[in-house]
Amino acid sequence: MLILECPCCGVKGEETEFHGGGEAHIKRFGPGSSEEEFHDYLFAKENPRGVHFERWRHVNGCGKWFHVARCTQTLEVFGSYSAQTTEPPQEIRDKITAKRPGWRWREFA
Amino acid sequence: MRRYSAFAVAREAARYHEGWARAWRSPEPKQKYDVIIVGAGGHGLATAFYLGKNFGITNVTILEKGWLGGGNTGRNTTIIRSNYLQDPSAAIYEKSRSLYETMSQDLNYNVMYSPRGVLMLAQTEHEVRGYKRTAHANALQGVETAFVSPERVKELVPIISLEGPRYPVLGGLWQARAGTGRHDAVAWGYARACSDMGMDIIQQCEVTGIRKDGGKVVGVDTTKGAIDCDKLGVVVAGHSGVLAEKAGFRLPIESVALQALVSEPIKPCMDIVVMANTVHGYMSQSDKGEMVIGGGADGYNNYTQRGSFHHIEETVRALVETFPMISRLKMLRQWGGIVDMTGDRSPILSKTPVENVFFNCGWGTGGFKATPGSGWGFAELVAKGHSPLCEAFGLNRFREGRFVDESVAAGVAH
């Protein structure tokens, strides 16, 4: 069972309290971008077996969006953090490095 | 290969069954093959089989990380049907269904294809309209389906409760020629036929890298050493994204766990497959008497092969409402498989940015039924570079906005 902690209201709950929102830190490409960029923005997914950064919403709680760093292979949660950021905080990255040396995810780490 | 027959059974019975040979060889890999197929599940083996049978390409190896048919081939609920709305889907699934009809004879291996009929319940007005539309589309596509009344539903499934508390049954989409098959036997039958054509099936051999030379594939690195090839076909379902990364590109795919469960065996009580898409559960009875139940996929990316408990709860709750008599059944086993979901819930059978690398993936929650058709089309794609069955399922459809939108057509994963 997946247990997450909402960084907005501090409540810890199991997965039925939350709703997954897919990959995090996707950079938006709109009008004026190349077809390649627009295609990748819409469709190309990281979908890693391992460290993954993703969006969640605390639907049956405070209703706010937040980000989670999680391992897709073991469901281990490395930490959750505010959605008001364009990249994972250093503290979370350090935690991941301690547990998964050599991890990679896009340009972070 | 010695043929399996009633005579063979009698012959072996007379000599303590000592003459049965292994169904397929387990050789060491050669240095080079014309085609390497990654993934010895149903789709991979079917691809290899039709490469040999339809195109005479037999210098082929099939590499498997685990054991043969141990992925989603052995984890599905064995349903075979072709009642799809979109023309390209109906074409490939109907080809597949028709190949299942003669598969036991073609492979000389009993795959226990049972055309018992599949009924998809319509439990909302929206679904009634949707399934009527699908039935009309199927008539134009040459796929035999019909929209049936609640009375007919009750005749087909006496154990059903039409007046469900939440969702009464308003009708159903009935495909009489659909049914179930023995999933392991499909993989084993193809494996035996491939091995007989001289193809090498190499288990416990993980692909660790894809070697390229000037944008063109030249071979793969594996845990059993490097192997060269002219063409590479990747048929690895949930792990397609991992292999694509090794080839150097990304796929429009997200992997999630989908689970199924079976009950204790009971006396025969339901001789067709029933799917209830509004409440998200489907059920059939296996030859052993177990009720085989499938439900929804997880809501977040994962590779855990187990799935979330609350999905089972929701599925079983919905099925108990529809079939009150199963409320006291004990569940025996539960398991999960990793399914590769595309945005439009249709598969990808395509060339890729790397020359001579082909991907067959994205079957999502409905791959088993497509096994022979997928192999048939993908073999043609690998051999000739184009295939009418696969044409609509190219990777370029995402760039060009030509979705085969079964996610809208079905309303759910299918």
Chai-1 contact restraints between the chains, C-beta under 6 A:
chainA,res_idxA,chainB,res_idxB,connection_type,confidence,min_distance_angstrom,max_distance_angstrom,comment,restraint_id
A,T16,B,H310,contact,1.0,0.0,6.0,A-B,restraint_1
A,G20,B,G299,contact,1.0,0.0,6.0,A-B,restraint_2
A,G20,B,Y300,contact,1.0,0.0,6.0,A-B,restraint_3
A,H39,B,R399,contact,1.0,0.0,6.0,A-B,restraint_4
A,F43,B,P252,contact,1.0,0.0,6.0,A-B,restraint_5
A,F43,B,F398,contact,1.0,0.0,6.0,A-B,restraint_6
A,A44,B,R250,contact,1.0,0.0,6.0,A-B,restraint_7
A,K45,B,E254,contact,1.0,0.0,6.0,A-B,restraint_8
A,N47,B,G241,contact,1.0,0.0,6.0,A-B,restraint_9
A,N47,B,I253,contact,1.0,0.0,6.0,A-B,restraint_10
A,N47,B,E254,contact,1.0,0.0,6.0,A-B,restraint_11
A,N47,B,S255,contact,1.0,0.0,6.0,A-B,restraint_12
A,R49,B,V242,contact,1.0,0.0,6.0,A-B,restraint_13
A,R49,B,Y303,contact,1.0,0.0,6.0,A-B,restraint_14
A,H52,B,N301,contact,1.0,0.0,6.0,A-B,restraint_15
A,T72,B,N301,contact,1.0,0.0,6.0,A-B,restraint_16
A,T72,B,N302,contact,1.0,0.0,6.0,A-B,restraint_17
A,T72,B,Y303,contact,1.0,0.0,6.0,A-B,restraint_18
A,Q73,B,Y303,contact,1.0,0.0,6.0,A-B,restraint_19
